[in-house]
């Protein structure tokens, strides 16, 4: 998807909407459907911003209990676009090579950086029993609790 931004950069107050499915990144994450990206590029008195959101749905596996689940998230998109920089240390600005711009890689970066370090099927996921492997979300297992090995010598005295 390419956006023609020359009119936006040249016309204060102009807003150009976009709405597309992010294609070409399917092998990197297990998407149930391509991410839906919607937003606009606006010129606010000479400052051009890209704003919107990416809606993602992943076929995921819980990092604690290994159960499959569907992970849904809405990733906010907020970037300031420029055609040239006055200083080299202008962090936070996206330097475009020209007025024709593809937001695909920028949106992909936002999606990757928004991912949580662990994907959990639910916030209070209990995980698996360390000995028998039972999913503790389905109920307790029949394993007896192990004693602390540091107290094993005292246990022998009883």
C-alpha positions, 0 to 999 in steps of 0.5 A: 500500500502506498500513500501519495503524501505530496498534497498533504505536505503542501496543504495545511489542514489536509487529511488523507484517510487510509484503510488496508490489510497488512500483507506480506508479514504472515510467516513472522507471526501466526495471524488468524487474519491479516492485520486491519490498519485504519487511520489518516495522515494529517497536516496540522499547520505544517506538521504531518502526522500519521495516526490510526490503529492496527487491529490484530488477531493471532492464533497463539499458544499460552506461554504458561499452560500451552493451550491454544487461544486467540490473541486480539489487540489494537495497536495505536499508530502515532508518528510524525513524518518529515521529508528532511531533517534539520538536525541528525538527532531528531529522534521520533521523526520518520524521515521519508525518502520521498512523498510516496510512502508505504506505511507497511514496515512502520506498522509492522514495527509498531505491532512487534514492539506492542507485543507482550513478552509473554502471551497468556490465555488469561491474566491469572493463568495457573500454568502446568504442574511441574511434575505431572504436566496437568493444566492447573486451569482445569483443576488441581492435580493429584501430586503430593507437595514435595518437601524442601530438600534442605529439611530432608535430614530432619524428616528422617529423624521423625 
